[in-house]
Amino acid sequence: MNKKVLVVGGAGYIGSHVNKELSKAGFETVVFDNFSKGHREFVRWGELFEGDLANIEDLEKVFQDYQIGAVLHFAAFIELGESVVDPQKYYLNNLRNTLNLL
């Protein structure tokens, strides 16, 4: 069984904690993050692939380079006030980029 998990947004608060717990449970992880909201110092477990969900080539490369068995997606924007002020930013990141991943 392939235990390599792609943790998209794994340099953010929730993603980094999930990545830590996956590693403690014996899973190999690959953190995929563009660091627009996440922090490089939060990536303490697994491998790092710096990429952007908006870039299809980044997605193709991570799936070519690693034998991924599962994907966990934590790369959504979550600030309510900002989403009201700039809904297009949230649409592009939270919907379009999720569709790119799928």
GROMACS elastic network, one bead per residue, 0.5 to 0.9 nm:
[ bonds ]
;  ai    aj funct       b0    kb
    1    69     6  0.81477   500
    2     5     6  0.85341   500
    2    27     6  0.89457   500
    2    67     6  0.74669   500
    2    68     6  0.72501   500
    2    69     6  0.52955   500
    2    70     6  0.85199   500
    3    26     6  0.80278   500
    3    27     6  0.52119   500
    3    28     6  0.59585   500
    3    29     6  0.81269   500
    3    68     6  0.77838   500
    3    69     6  0.60108   500
    3    70     6  0.77730   500
    4    27     6  0.60738   500
    4    29     6  0.53574   500
    4    30     6  0.72226   500
    4    66     6  0.80427   500
    4    67     6  0.67718   500
    4    68     6  0.52624   500
    4    69     6  0.54681   500
    4    70     6  0.68939   500
    4    71     6  0.89310   500
    5    19     6  0.88519   500
    5    22     6  0.83133   500
    5    27     6  0.69516   500
    5    28     6  0.62204   500
    5    30     6  0.61783   500
    5    31     6  0.84556   500
    5    67     6  0.88385   500
    5    68     6  0.58198   500
    5    69     6  0.58776   500
    5    71     6  0.57021   500
    5    72     6  0.73636   500
    6    10     6  0.85929   500
    6    28     6  0.87986   500
    6    29     6  0.58490   500
    6    31     6  0.59976   500
    6    32     6  0.68337   500
    6    62     6  0.88882   500
    6    66     6  0.89370   500
    6    68     6  0.63694   500
    6    69     6  0.79129   500
    6    70     6  0.62718   500
    6    72     6  0.62333   500
    6    73     6  0.82367   500
    7    10     6  0.51208   500
    7    11     6  0.88297   500
    7    15     6  0.67587   500
    7    16     6  0.84763   500
    7    18     6  0.82082   500
    7    19     6  0.67602   500
    7    29     6  0.67832   500
    7    30     6  0.60135   500
    7    32     6  0.60148   500
    7    33     6  0.84188   500
    7    70     6  0.86699   500
    7    71     6  0.61110   500
    7    72     6  0.50187   500
    7    73     6  0.61931   500
    7    74     6  0.73166   500
    8    11     6  0.83509   500
    8    15     6  0.73930   500
    8    30     6  0.83050   500
    8    31     6  0.59983   500
    8    33     6  0.60838   500
    8    53     6  0.86524   500
    8    71     6  0.73229   500
    8    72     6  0.60621   500
    8    74     6  0.56017   500
    8    75     6  0.58694   500
    9    12     6  0.57816   500
    9    13     6  0.88300   500
    9    14     6  0.84397   500
    9    15     6  0.56820   500
    9    16     6  0.79158   500
    9    31     6  0.69925   500
    9    32     6  0.60072   500
    9    34     6  0.78376   500
    9    35     6  0.82304   500
    9    37     6  0.86445   500
    9    38     6  0.70801   500
    9    72     6  0.85982   500
    9    73     6  0.64996   500
    9    76     6  0.78525   500
   10    13     6  0.78489   500
   10    14     6  0.75272   500
   10    17     6  0.81066   500
   10    18     6  0.77558   500
   10    19     6  0.64629   500
   10    30     6  0.83656   500
   10    31     6  0.50499   500
   10    32     6  0.63450   500
   10    33     6  0.63404   500
   10    38     6  0.75972   500
   10    42     6  0.80075   500
   10    43     6  0.70502   500
   10    48     6  0.89545   500
   10    72     6  0.88812   500
   10    73     6  0.83441   500
   10    74     6  0.68383   500
   10    75     6  0.77814   500
   11    14     6  0.83443   500
   11    15     6  0.61489   500
   11    16     6  0.52855   500
   11    19     6  0.88757   500
   11    31     6  0.71462   500
   11    32     6  0.80060   500
   11    33     6  0.63006   500
   11    34     6  0.86554   500
   11    35     6  0.69932   500
   11    37     6  0.80512   500
   11    39     6  0.52505   500
   11    40     6  0.61633   500
   11    41     6  0.77658   500
   11    42     6  0.53258   500
   11    43     6  0.55998   500
   12    15     6  0.52905   500
   12    16     6  0.56702   500
   12    17     6  0.84479   500
   12    33     6  0.84880   500
   12    35     6  0.82046   500
   12    37     6  0.65854   500
   12    39     6  0.63355   500
   12    40     6  0.88980   500
   12    42     6  0.71970   500
   12    43     6  0.88353   500
   12    74     6  0.77681   500
   12    75     6  0.78475   500
   13    16     6  0.55162   500
   13    17     6  0.65353   500
   13    18     6  0.88962   500
   13    38     6  0.73337   500
   13    39     6  0.86121   500
   13    42     6  0.79395   500
   14    17     6  0.52891   500
   14    18     6  0.62484   500
   14    19     6  0.85698   500
   14    74     6  0.71379   500
   15    18     6  0.51004   500
   15    19     6  0.60024   500
   15    20     6  0.85846   500
   15    31     6  0.86516   500
   15    72     6  0.84383   500
   15    73     6  0.80306   500
   15    74     6  0.56578   500
   15    75     6  0.81017   500
   16    20     6  0.61914   500
   16    21     6  0.87402   500
   16    31     6  0.85839   500
   16    38     6  0.88978   500
   16    42     6  0.60242   500
   16    43     6  0.65512   500
   16    44     6  0.82290   500
   16    45     6  0.85421   500
   17    20     6  0.50563   500
   17    21     6  0.63312   500
   17    22     6  0.86362   500
   17    42     6  0.87500   500
   18    21     6  0.51404   500
   18    22     6  0.60916   500
   18    23     6  0.85654   500
   19    22     6  0.51179   500
   19    23     6  0.61904   500
   19    24     6  0.86439   500
   19    29     6  0.69067   500
   19    30     6  0.86564   500
   19    31     6  0.78139   500
   19    43     6  0.83005   500
   19    44     6  0.87142   500
   19    45     6  0.67925   500
   19    46     6  0.78418   500
   20    23     6  0.51945   500
   20    24     6  0.62482   500
   20    25     6  0.86898   500
   20    43     6  0.88273   500
   20    44     6  0.77528   500
   20    45     6  0.62038   500
   20    46     6  0.86684   500
   21    25     6  0.61608   500
   21    26     6  0.87779   500
   21    27     6  0.88374   500
   22    25     6  0.50307   500
   22    26     6  0.64900   500
   22    27     6  0.53618   500
   22    28     6  0.75539   500
   22    29     6  0.74252   500
   23    26     6  0.51763   500
   23    27     6  0.50545   500
   23    28     6  0.61986   500
   23    29     6  0.69046   500
   23    45     6  0.65591   500
   23    46     6  0.71886   500
   24    27     6  0.73954   500
   27    46     6  0.88073   500
   28    45     6  0.85924   500
   28    46     6  0.60507   500
   28    47     6  0.82547   500
   29    45     6  0.72924   500
   29    47     6  0.62462   500
   29    48     6  0.85471   500
   29    68     6  0.88954   500
   30    45     6  0.85255   500
   30    46     6  0.55629   500
   30    48     6  0.56394   500
   30    49     6  0.67157   500
   30    62     6  0.88999   500
   30    66     6  0.82843   500
   30    68     6  0.85729   500
   31    43     6  0.73133   500
   31    45     6  0.85253   500
   31    46     6  0.69968   500
   31    47     6  0.60817   500
   31    49     6  0.59024   500
   31    50     6  0.78949   500
   32    47     6  0.88093   500
   32    48     6  0.63336   500
   32    50     6  0.57468   500
   32    51     6  0.59847   500
   32    52     6  0.77622   500
   32    53     6  0.87460   500
   32    62     6  0.81851   500
   33    36     6  0.80700   500
   33    37     6  0.89438   500
   33    38     6  0.72895   500
   33    40     6  0.88865   500
   33    48     6  0.79313   500
   33    49     6  0.68077   500
   33    50     6  0.52867   500
   33    51     6  0.55243   500
   33    52     6  0.64512   500
   33    53     6  0.83297   500
   33    75     6  0.77098   500
   34    37     6  0.79815   500
   34    38     6  0.76226   500
   34    49     6  0.87137   500
   34    50     6  0.55817   500
   34    51     6  0.50792   500
   34    52     6  0.51020   500
   34    53     6  0.81250   500
   35    39     6  0.59818   500
   35    40     6  0.69568   500
   35    50     6  0.79054   500
   35    51     6  0.86875   500
   35    52     6  0.88256   500
   36    39     6  0.83572   500
   37    75     6  0.87015   500
   37    77     6  0.84437   500
   38    41     6  0.88974   500
   38    42     6  0.77085   500
   38    75     6  0.89248   500
   39    42     6  0.54941   500
   39    43     6  0.75242   500
   40    43     6  0.56841   500
   40    44     6  0.86490   500
   41    44     6  0.68997   500
   42    45     6  0.86172   500
   43    46     6  0.76437   500
   43    47     6  0.81477   500
   43    48     6  0.72422   500
   44    47     6  0.85911   500
   45    48     6  0.86844   500
   49    58     6  0.88870   500
   49    62     6  0.71298   500
   50    58     6  0.83742   500
   51    54     6  0.87705   500
   51    55     6  0.75290   500
   51    58     6  0.54407   500
   51    59     6  0.74575   500
   51    62     6  0.83691   500
   52    55     6  0.53879   500
   52    56     6  0.81260   500
   52    58     6  0.63646   500
   52    59     6  0.76304   500
   52    97     6  0.86674   500
   53    56     6  0.68094   500
   53    58     6  0.72495   500
   53    59     6  0.66475   500
   53    75     6  0.85951   500
   53    93     6  0.80380   500
   53    96     6  0.88348   500
   53    97     6  0.52436   500
   53    98     6  0.74424   500
   53   100     6  0.65702   500
   53   101     6  0.65409   500
   54    57     6  0.89931   500
   54    58     6  0.84043   500
   54    59     6  0.86776   500
   54    92     6  0.83595   500
   54    93     6  0.76361   500
   54    96     6  0.78261   500
   54    97     6  0.54563   500
   54    98     6  0.89257   500
   54   100     6  0.70330   500
   54   101     6  0.88119   500
   55    58     6  0.54241   500
   55    59     6  0.67735   500
   55    60     6  0.89614   500
   55    97     6  0.86639   500
   55   100     6  0.83360   500
   56    59     6  0.50983   500
   56    60     6  0.61762   500
   56    61     6  0.85763   500
   56   100     6  0.68368   500
   56   101     6  0.83083   500
   57    60     6  0.50525   500
   57    61     6  0.60539   500
   57    62     6  0.86647   500
   58    61     6  0.51380   500
   58    62     6  0.62620   500
   58    63     6  0.87614   500
   59    62     6  0.53372   500
   59    63     6  0.63968   500
   59    64     6  0.85994   500
   59   100     6  0.80989   500
   59   101     6  0.70159   500
   60    63     6  0.53851   500
   60    64     6  0.61303   500
   60    65     6  0.86417   500
   61    65     6  0.59262   500
   61    66     6  0.84943   500
   62    65     6  0.51469   500
   62    66     6  0.60683   500
   62    67     6  0.89380   500
   62    68     6  0.87420   500
   63    66     6  0.54573   500
   63    67     6  0.67826   500
   63    68     6  0.66759   500
   64    67     6  0.74800   500
   68    71     6  0.73880   500
   73    76     6  0.78833   500
   73    98     6  0.82012   500
   73   101     6  0.88284   500
   74    77     6  0.88717   500
   75    93     6  0.81130   500
   75    94     6  0.76969   500
   75    97     6  0.89729   500
   75    98     6  0.86042   500
   76    90     6  0.80463   500
   76    93     6  0.65610   500
   76    94     6  0.51050   500
   76    95     6  0.86718   500
   76    97     6  0.89017   500
   76    98     6  0.84453   500
   77    80     6  0.88728   500
   77    83     6  0.82442   500
   77    89     6  0.87814   500
   77    90     6  0.64307   500
   77    93     6  0.70784   500
   77    94     6  0.65543   500
   78    82     6  0.84920   500
   78    83     6  0.77297   500
   78    90     6  0.84485   500
   79    82     6  0.55102   500
   79    83     6  0.61901   500
   79    84     6  0.89513   500
   80    83     6  0.50803   500
   80    84     6  0.64986   500
   80    85     6  0.88969   500
   81    84     6  0.53520   500
   81    85     6  0.64888   500
   81    86     6  0.87169   500
   82    85     6  0.50426   500
   82    86     6  0.58806   500
   82    87     6  0.77067   500
   82    89     6  0.89615   500
   82    90     6  0.85881   500
   83    86     6  0.51849   500
   83    88     6  0.80962   500
   83    89     6  0.74594   500
   83    90     6  0.59748   500
   83    91     6  0.88364   500
   84    87     6  0.56017   500
   86    89     6  0.56444   500
   86    90     6  0.70203   500
   87    90     6  0.51594   500
   87    91     6  0.61217   500
   87    92     6  0.86345   500
   88    92     6  0.60313   500
   88    93     6  0.84739   500
   89    92     6  0.53228   500
   89    93     6  0.61880   500
   89    94     6  0.83059   500
   90    93     6  0.51969   500
   90    94     6  0.54787   500
   90    95     6  0.75391   500
   91    94     6  0.54467   500
   91    95     6  0.52651   500
   91    96     6  0.65888   500
   91    97     6  0.86614   500
   92    95     6  0.57976   500
   92    97     6  0.63008   500
   92    98     6  0.88897   500
   93    96     6  0.59702   500
   93    97     6  0.51019   500
   93    98     6  0.73212   500
   94    97     6  0.59938   500
   94    98     6  0.60149   500
   94    99     6  0.87291   500
   95    98     6  0.51976   500
   95    99     6  0.62291   500
   95   100     6  0.87007   500
   96    99     6  0.50992   500
   96   100     6  0.62760   500
   96   101     6  0.87890   500
   97   101     6  0.63088   500
   97   102     6  0.86721   500
   98   101     6  0.50347   500
   98   102     6  0.62441   500
